[in-house]
Amino acid sequence: AQAAVPFARAQELALAARPGEVREWELEREHGGLRYSFDIAAGTNLYEVGVDAVSGEIVENDLDH
């Protein structure tokens, strides 16, 4: 209810930042903010892409270890 960015839009933003296949996602509180976290498979790698649930800003786009 506190997420200003709908899930579908957050997923679009995440896939624009890191094209691939969404394997998992969650809406979580992190560092005092609310964000969507997507695990995206691209090739043989798995990436974590974070989308701020209020602004829609990409806050993480890193190789998941």
Biopython code that builds the backbone (N, CA, C, O; Angstrom):
import numpy as np
from Bio.PDB.StructureBuilder import StructureBuilder

atoms = [
    (1, "ALA", "N", (0.824, -1.199, 0.000)),
    (1, "ALA", "CA", (0.000, 0.000, 0.000)),
    (1, "ALA", "C", (0.862, 1.255, 0.000)),
    (1, "ALA", "O", (0.426, 2.308, -0.465)),
    (2, "GLN", "N", (2.085, 1.150, 0.519)),
    (2, "GLN", "CA", (2.972, 2.311, 0.560)),
    (2, "GLN", "C", (3.796, 2.464, -0.704)),
    (2, "GLN", "O", (4.478, 3.475, -0.871)),
    (3, "ALA", "N", (3.752, 1.492, -1.593)),
    (3, "ALA", "CA", (4.516, 1.555, -2.838)),
    (3, "ALA", "C", (3.773, 2.434, -3.839)),
    (3, "ALA", "O", (2.665, 2.103, -4.261)),
    (4, "ALA", "N", (4.381, 3.548, -4.214)),
    (4, "ALA", "CA", (3.781, 4.446, -5.191)),
    (4, "ALA", "C", (3.919, 3.882, -6.605)),
    (4, "ALA", "O", (3.100, 4.165, -7.479)),
    (5, "VAL", "N", (4.957, 3.089, -6.816)),
    (5, "VAL", "CA", (5.210, 2.480, -8.119)),
    (5, "VAL", "C", (4.552, 1.092, -8.127)),
    (5, "VAL", "O", (4.889, 0.255, -7.291)),
    (6, "PRO", "N", (3.626, 0.835, -9.051)),
    (6, "PRO", "CA", (3.005, -0.493, -9.109)),
    (6, "PRO", "C", (4.022, -1.562, -9.502)),
    (6, "PRO", "O", (5.016, -1.270, -10.166)),
    (7, "PHE", "N", (3.763, -2.799, -9.088)),
    (7, "PHE", "CA", (4.669, -3.901, -9.383)),
    (7, "PHE", "C", (4.987, -3.996, -10.878)),
    (7, "PHE", "O", (6.153, -4.131, -11.251)),
    (8, "ALA", "N", (3.971, -3.929, -11.730)),
    (8, "ALA", "CA", (4.186, -4.096, -13.176)),
    (8, "ALA", "C", (5.154, -3.045, -13.714)),
    (8, "ALA", "O", (6.004, -3.355, -14.549)),
    (9, "ARG", "N", (5.030, -1.813, -13.245)),
    (9, "ARG", "CA", (5.935, -0.744, -13.696)),
    (9, "ARG", "C", (7.343, -0.981, -13.158)),
    (9, "ARG", "O", (8.321, -0.776, -13.877)),
    (10, "ALA", "N", (7.454, -1.407, -11.911)),
    (10, "ALA", "CA", (8.768, -1.693, -11.328)),
    (10, "ALA", "C", (9.461, -2.798, -12.106)),
    (10, "ALA", "O", (10.667, -2.730, -12.341)),
    (11, "GLN", "N", (8.706, -3.820, -12.509)),
    (11, "GLN", "CA", (9.295, -4.912, -13.288)),
    (11, "GLN", "C", (9.768, -4.410, -14.648)),
    (11, "GLN", "O", (10.840, -4.801, -15.108)),
    (12, "GLU", "N", (8.985, -3.548, -15.301)),
    (12, "GLU", "CA", (9.398, -2.955, -16.579)),
    (12, "GLU", "C", (10.712, -2.195, -16.425)),
    (12, "GLU", "O", (11.615, -2.329, -17.251)),
    (13, "LEU", "N", (10.811, -1.400, -15.364)),
    (13, "LEU", "CA", (12.022, -0.608, -15.125)),
    (13, "LEU", "C", (13.227, -1.514, -14.872)),
    (13, "LEU", "O", (14.321, -1.255, -15.374)),
    (14, "ALA", "N", (13.020, -2.578, -14.090)),
    (14, "ALA", "CA", (14.104, -3.509, -13.790)),
    (14, "ALA", "C", (14.590, -4.193, -15.059)),
    (14, "ALA", "O", (15.795, -4.328, -15.270)),
    (15, "LEU", "N", (13.660, -4.626, -15.904)),
    (15, "LEU", "CA", (14.046, -5.314, -17.139)),
    (15, "LEU", "C", (14.648, -4.371, -18.173)),
    (15, "LEU", "O", (15.425, -4.802, -19.024)),
    (16, "ALA", "N", (14.303, -3.102, -18.108)),
    (16, "ALA", "CA", (14.944, -2.120, -18.988)),
    (16, "ALA", "C", (16.395, -1.907, -18.563)),
    (16, "ALA", "O", (17.276, -1.710, -19.399)),
    (17, "ALA", "N", (16.628, -1.950, -17.248)),
    (17, "ALA", "CA", (17.982, -1.759, -16.724)),
    (17, "ALA", "C", (18.842, -3.014, -16.901)),
    (17, "ALA", "O", (20.055, -2.920, -17.087)),
    (18, "ARG", "N", (18.202, -4.192, -16.842)),
    (18, "ARG", "CA", (18.923, -5.466, -16.945)),
    (18, "ARG", "C", (18.025, -6.462, -17.689)),
    (18, "ARG", "O", (17.281, -7.215, -17.060)),
    (19, "PRO", "N", (18.092, -6.466, -19.025)),
    (19, "PRO", "CA", (17.258, -7.402, -19.779)),
    (19, "PRO", "C", (17.554, -8.848, -19.393)),
    (19, "PRO", "O", (18.708, -9.221, -19.184)),
    (20, "GLY", "N", (16.517, -9.641, -19.303)),
    (20, "GLY", "CA", (16.669, -11.043, -18.954)),
    (20, "GLY", "C", (15.336, -11.607, -18.495)),
    (20, "GLY", "O", (14.278, -11.121, -18.893)),
    (21, "GLU", "N", (15.391, -12.635, -17.656)),
    (21, "GLU", "CA", (14.198, -13.297, -17.155)),
    (21, "GLU", "C", (14.115, -13.140, -15.642)),
    (21, "GLU", "O", (15.048, -13.496, -14.922)),
    (22, "VAL", "N", (12.991, -12.602, -15.162)),
    (22, "VAL", "CA", (12.793, -12.453, -13.720)),
    (22, "VAL", "C", (12.582, -13.841, -13.123)),
    (22, "VAL", "O", (11.667, -14.564, -13.517)),
    (23, "ARG", "N", (13.432, -14.203, -12.174)),
    (23, "ARG", "CA", (13.332, -15.506, -11.506)),
    (23, "ARG", "C", (12.586, -15.388, -10.183)),
    (23, "ARG", "O", (11.787, -16.258, -9.836)),
    (24, "GLU", "N", (12.851, -14.306, -9.439)),
    (24, "GLU", "CA", (12.187, -14.059, -8.155)),
    (24, "GLU", "C", (12.090, -12.555, -7.960)),
    (24, "GLU", "O", (12.833, -11.779, -8.561)),
    (25, "TRP", "N", (11.152, -12.167, -7.103)),
    (25, "TRP", "CA", (11.053, -10.753, -6.734)),
    (25, "TRP", "C", (10.435, -10.660, -5.351)),
    (25, "TRP", "O", (9.765, -11.577, -4.878)),
    (26, "GLU", "N", (10.684, -9.510, -4.713)),
    (26, "GLU", "CA", (10.043, -9.230, -3.424)),
    (26, "GLU", "C", (9.992, -7.731, -3.222)),
    (26, "GLU", "O", (10.776, -6.974, -3.794)),
    (27, "LEU", "N", (9.053, -7.326, -2.396)),
    (27, "LEU", "CA", (8.943, -5.943, -1.958)),
    (27, "LEU", "C", (9.483, -5.919, -0.538)),
    (27, "LEU", "O", (8.972, -6.618, 0.337)),
    (28, "GLU", "N", (10.518, -5.112, -0.307)),
    (28, "GLU", "CA", (11.198, -5.167, 0.990)),
    (28, "GLU", "C", (11.569, -3.779, 1.491)),
    (28, "GLU", "O", (11.705, -2.830, 0.720)),
    (29, "ARG", "N", (11.725, -3.694, 2.792)),
    (29, "ARG", "CA", (12.262, -2.481, 3.424)),
    (29, "ARG", "C", (13.764, -2.658, 3.537)),
    (29, "ARG", "O", (14.247, -3.661, 4.063)),
    (30, "GLU", "N", (14.498, -1.672, 3.038)),
    (30, "GLU", "CA", (15.948, -1.739, 3.120)),
    (30, "GLU", "C", (16.495, -0.332, 3.255)),
    (30, "GLU", "O", (16.114, 0.566, 2.504)),
    (31, "HIS", "N", (17.387, -0.141, 4.211)),
    (31, "HIS", "CA", (18.016, 1.163, 4.477)),
    (31, "HIS", "C", (16.979, 2.265, 4.666)),
    (31, "HIS", "O", (17.165, 3.391, 4.205)),
    (32, "GLY", "N", (15.885, 1.930, 5.352)),
    (32, "GLY", "CA", (14.865, 2.915, 5.666)),
    (32, "GLY", "C", (13.906, 3.222, 4.538)),
    (32, "GLY", "O", (13.019, 4.062, 4.691)),
    (33, "GLY", "N", (14.070, 2.547, 3.390)),
    (33, "GLY", "CA", (13.178, 2.792, 2.263)),
    (33, "GLY", "C", (12.477, 1.517, 1.835)),
    (33, "GLY", "O", (12.762, 0.430, 2.337)),
    (34, "LEU", "N", (11.569, 1.671, 0.913)),
    (34, "LEU", "CA", (10.822, 0.539, 0.390)),
    (34, "LEU", "C", (11.275, 0.312, -1.042)),
    (34, "LEU", "O", (11.346, 1.253, -1.833)),
    (35, "ARG", "N", (11.586, -0.950, -1.379)),
    (35, "ARG", "CA", (12.057, -1.226, -2.732)),
    (35, "ARG", "C", (11.625, -2.602, -3.200)),
    (35, "ARG", "O", (11.387, -3.518, -2.413)),
    (36, "TYR", "N", (11.534, -2.706, -4.518)),
    (36, "TYR", "CA", (11.343, -3.999, -5.150)),
    (36, "TYR", "C", (12.731, -4.554, -5.430)),
    (36, "TYR", "O", (13.625, -3.827, -5.864)),
    (37, "SER", "N", (12.900, -5.830, -5.181)),
    (37, "SER", "CA", (14.155, -6.507, -5.478)),
    (37, "SER", "C", (13.851, -7.627, -6.466)),
    (37, "SER", "O", (13.034, -8.505, -6.186)),
    (38, "PHE", "N", (14.508, -7.594, -7.615)),
    (38, "PHE", "CA", (14.298, -8.594, -8.659)),
    (38, "PHE", "C", (15.577, -9.388, -8.871)),
    (38, "PHE", "O", (16.658, -8.808, -8.972)),
    (39, "ASP", "N", (15.462, -10.715, -8.941)),
    (39, "ASP", "CA", (16.557, -11.575, -9.369)),
    (39, "ASP", "C", (16.316, -11.847, -10.842)),
    (39, "ASP", "O", (15.314, -12.456, -11.216)),
    (40, "ILE", "N", (17.251, -11.385, -11.684)),
    (40, "ILE", "CA", (17.088, -11.486, -13.128)),
    (40, "ILE", "C", (18.214, -12.327, -13.707)),
    (40, "ILE", "O", (19.393, -12.034, -13.505)),
    (41, "ALA", "N", (17.837, -13.374, -14.426)),
    (41, "ALA", "CA", (18.807, -14.227, -15.113)),
    (41, "ALA", "C", (19.084, -13.613, -16.482)),
    (41, "ALA", "O", (18.166, -13.354, -17.260)),
    (42, "ALA", "N", (20.365, -13.386, -16.759)),
    (42, "ALA", "CA", (20.800, -12.859, -18.047)),
    (42, "ALA", "C", (21.993, -13.703, -18.486)),
    (42, "ALA", "O", (23.070, -13.632, -17.894)),
    (43, "GLY", "N", (21.791, -14.487, -19.513)),
    (43, "GLY", "CA", (22.837, -15.416, -19.921)),
    (43, "GLY", "C", (23.041, -16.443, -18.817)),
    (43, "GLY", "O", (22.081, -17.050, -18.343)),
    (44, "THR", "N", (24.283, -16.635, -18.410)),
    (44, "THR", "CA", (24.581, -17.596, -17.345)),
    (44, "THR", "C", (24.695, -16.922, -15.986)),
    (44, "THR", "O", (25.027, -17.574, -14.996)),
    (45, "ASN", "N", (24.424, -15.627, -15.928)),
    (45, "ASN", "CA", (24.558, -14.873, -14.676)),
    (45, "ASN", "C", (23.209, -14.523, -14.072)),
    (45, "ASN", "O", (22.194, -14.449, -14.765)),
    (46, "LEU", "N", (23.224, -14.309, -12.762)),
    (46, "LEU", "CA", (22.048, -13.863, -12.034)),
    (46, "LEU", "C", (22.361, -12.501, -11.432)),
    (46, "LEU", "O", (23.385, -12.327, -10.772)),
    (47, "TYR", "N", (21.482, -11.542, -11.660)),
    (47, "TYR", "CA", (21.678, -10.179, -11.181)),
    (47, "TYR", "C", (20.583, -9.812, -10.196)),
    (47, "TYR", "O", (19.455, -10.296, -10.289)),
    (48, "GLU", "N", (20.929, -8.950, -9.252)),
    (48, "GLU", "CA", (19.921, -8.376, -8.367)),
    (48, "GLU", "C", (19.713, -6.935, -8.802)),
    (48, "GLU", "O", (20.649, -6.137, -8.843)),
    (49, "VAL", "N", (18.473, -6.623, -9.121)),
    (49, "VAL", "CA", (18.114, -5.269, -9.546)),
    (49, "VAL", "C", (17.102, -4.732, -8.545)),
    (49, "VAL", "O", (16.048, -5.330, -8.327)),
    (50, "GLY", "N", (17.435, -3.586, -7.936)),
    (50, "GLY", "CA", (16.555, -2.946, -6.976)),
    (50, "GLY", "C", (15.900, -1.721, -7.573)),
    (50, "GLY", "O", (16.561, -0.900, -8.209)),
    (51, "VAL", "N", (14.602, -1.600, -7.368)),
    (51, "VAL", "CA", (13.831, -0.451, -7.859)),
    (51, "VAL", "C", (13.161, 0.205, -6.663)),
    (51, "VAL", "O", (12.398, -0.438, -5.942)),
    (52, "ASP", "N", (13.449, 1.495, -6.452)),
    (52, "ASP", "CA", (12.817, 2.235, -5.364)),
    (52, "ASP", "C", (11.304, 2.230, -5.592)),
    (52, "ASP", "O", (10.838, 2.633, -6.657)),
    (53, "ALA", "N", (10.546, 1.782, -4.611)),
    (53, "ALA", "CA", (9.096, 1.626, -4.750)),
    (53, "ALA", "C", (8.341, 2.948, -4.677)),
    (53, "ALA", "O", (7.138, 2.990, -4.934)),
    (54, "VAL", "N", (9.034, 4.022, -4.330)),
    (54, "VAL", "CA", (8.394, 5.338, -4.278)),
    (54, "VAL", "C", (8.731, 6.162, -5.515)),
    (54, "VAL", "O", (7.845, 6.774, -6.111)),
    (55, "SER", "N", (10.024, 6.184, -5.912)),
    (55, "SER", "CA", (10.452, 7.031, -7.023)),
    (55, "SER", "C", (10.593, 6.291, -8.350)),
    (55, "SER", "O", (10.549, 6.915, -9.410)),
    (56, "GLY", "N", (10.762, 4.962, -8.305)),
    (56, "GLY", "CA", (11.003, 4.202, -9.524)),
    (56, "GLY", "C", (12.464, 4.192, -9.946)),
    (56, "GLY", "O", (12.806, 3.642, -10.993)),
    (57, "GLU", "N", (13.320, 4.794, -9.140)),
    (57, "GLU", "CA", (14.749, 4.856, -9.451)),
    (57, "GLU", "C", (15.392, 3.478, -9.276)),
    (57, "GLU", "O", (15.056, 2.737, -8.351)),
    (58, "ILE", "N", (16.323, 3.145, -10.180)),
    (58, "ILE", "CA", (17.109, 1.923, -10.044)),
    (58, "ILE", "C", (18.153, 2.187, -8.959)),
    (58, "ILE", "O", (18.990, 3.079, -9.098)),
    (59, "VAL", "N", (18.098, 1.407, -7.881)),
    (59, "VAL", "CA", (19.001, 1.632, -6.748)),
    (59, "VAL", "C", (20.058, 0.533, -6.624)),
    (59, "VAL", "O", (20.985, 0.639, -5.821)),
    (60, "GLU", "N", (19.909, -0.523, -7.428)),
    (60, "GLU", "CA", (20.910, -1.580, -7.449)),
    (60, "GLU", "C", (20.792, -2.314, -8.778)),
    (60, "GLU", "O", (19.695, -2.523, -9.297)),
    (61, "ASN", "N", (21.953, -2.702, -9.321)),
    (61, "ASN", "CA", (21.981, -3.472, -10.559)),
    (61, "ASN", "C", (23.317, -4.204, -10.570)),
    (61, "ASN", "O", (24.239, -3.831, -11.295)),
    (62, "ASP", "N", (23.407, -5.259, -9.749)),
    (62, "ASP", "CA", (24.687, -5.923, -9.511)),
    (62, "ASP", "C", (24.582, -7.421, -9.741)),
    (62, "ASP", "O", (23.512, -8.020, -9.636)),
    (63, "LEU", "N", (25.722, -7.997, -10.057)),
    (63, "LEU", "CA", (25.834, -9.449, -10.151)),
    (63, "LEU", "C", (25.544, -10.029, -8.773)),
    (63, "LEU", "O", (26.119, -9.589, -7.778)),
    (64, "ASP", "N", (24.657, -11.010, -8.713)),
    (64, "ASP", "CA", (24.290, -11.628, -7.439)),
    (64, "ASP", "C", (25.269, -12.769, -7.170)),
    (64, "ASP", "O", (25.438, -13.657, -8.005)),
    (65, "HIS", "N", (25.906, -12.742, -6.013)),
    (65, "HIS", "CA", (26.920, -13.764, -5.697)),
    (65, "HIS", "C", (26.318, -14.873, -4.893)),
    (65, "HIS", "O", (27.014, -15.822, -4.532)),
]
sb = StructureBuilder()
sb.init_structure("model")
sb.init_model(0)
sb.init_chain("A")
sb.init_seg("    ")
for serial, (resi, resn, name, xyz) in enumerate(atoms, 1):
    if name == "N":
        sb.init_residue(resn, " ", resi, " ")
    sb.init_atom(name, np.array(xyz, "f"), 0.0, 1.0, " ", f" {name:<3s}", serial, name[0])
structure = sb.get_structure()
